[in-house]
Amino acid sequence: MAHYLLSVITPSEGEPPSDPEMQEIMGRVAQLQQDMQEAGVWVFSGGLEAPDTATVLSRSGDDVLVTDGPFVELKEYVGGLTIIDAPDLDAALHWGRRSTEAVGLPIEVRPFHWAP
């Protein structure tokens, strides 16, 4: 088994879903998470606040600089993530497909380079 990161790619521009649409999306996400838990692949899931809430720390010589806001301006950002423990890429892609069906946004599936 290997860990995979499923990232929800969220557009920076455009209207967010309405409250009823978001409730529907979150219902599908809750069902997906339950399905992942029952399949034994779910490790962690979480949504992220907008990039303007970020704080970036970067090394500058012997100092660490602290900057408010995102590191760069982007047209899209990671709005949420799920970590799964899947036997192979095909299994991870299955859950990626289920994820994009649930949220209606692109999902990037990426393996971790280390194995537990």
N, C-alpha and C positions, 0 to 999 in steps of 0.2 A: 504494500500500500504506500502511496505517496500523497503528500499534501499538495493541493491546488488552490490557487486564489481565483475566485470568481469576482471580478470587479464590475460594478454597475457604472457604465459610462453615461454621464448626465450632461446634457447641453447647457452651456452657460447662458444662452439667450433663449427667448421664447417664454411663453406662459407656463407656469407650473400647473399640474393637474388641479382641478377643483376639489373641494372637500369630498363630495360624493365619489368622484373618480379615484381620489387617494384612498378612501375607505375600501373601494373595490380592489384596488391594487394591493393594499395591505392584507386583505382577506386572502388573495391568491398567494402572497408571500408567506403568510402564516401556514397555509396548507402545504406549500412547497417545503418549508422548514420542517414541518411535521413529517412529511414523506422522507426527507433526508435523514431525520433522526431515526425513523423506523427502519430505513435501509442501512443504518449504521455508518453513514458517511459524514454527517454533520459534525463540525468542530466548533465553529463560531460564525456569527453573522452580526452585522451592525450597519446602521445608516450613519452618514457623516453630515455635519453641518456644511453650509456653503463655504467656498474657499475664502471669502472675506473674513471668516472667523479664525483663519489659520495664523499661527505664529511660526516664523522660520528662524532657526538658529543655524549660524554658519561660523566656521572657524576662520579667523583672520589673524595669522601669526599666533601669538600666545593668548589672544582674546577670543571670546565667542560673541558674535554680534546677534542681536535679537531684533527682528523686523516683523512688524504687523502685516498681515495680509498674505496672499499666496506668493510663492516664489516667482512665478511667471504668470502673465495673463494668458488664458487659454480659452478656446472655443468650447471645450468640454472638460469635465473633471470627474474624478472618482467620487460618486455620490453615496456609494455603499459597497459592502464587500461581504463575501462568504468564504470561509475556509472549509474545504472538504478533505477527507481522507479517502481517496479512490484507488482502485487497483491499477488503473492505467488511464491514458489520455482519452480513450474512447468512452470510458465510464464518466470521466470528468466532463467531457463534451456533452454527454447525455444530460447532466445536471445543469450545464451552461444553457442548453436548449430550453430546459424547463424554466430556468431563471429568466431568460429573455421573454418567454411566453407569459410569465407571471408579472414582470414589471413593465414590459413594452419598450424597453431600452436595450441598447447593445450591451453584451456581456463579454468581457475579455477573460479568457481562461488561460492561466499561466501557472506552470509547475514551480514549486520551490526548488532551489538547487541543492538543498540538503534533505536528507531523509531522516525521520525520527528513529 
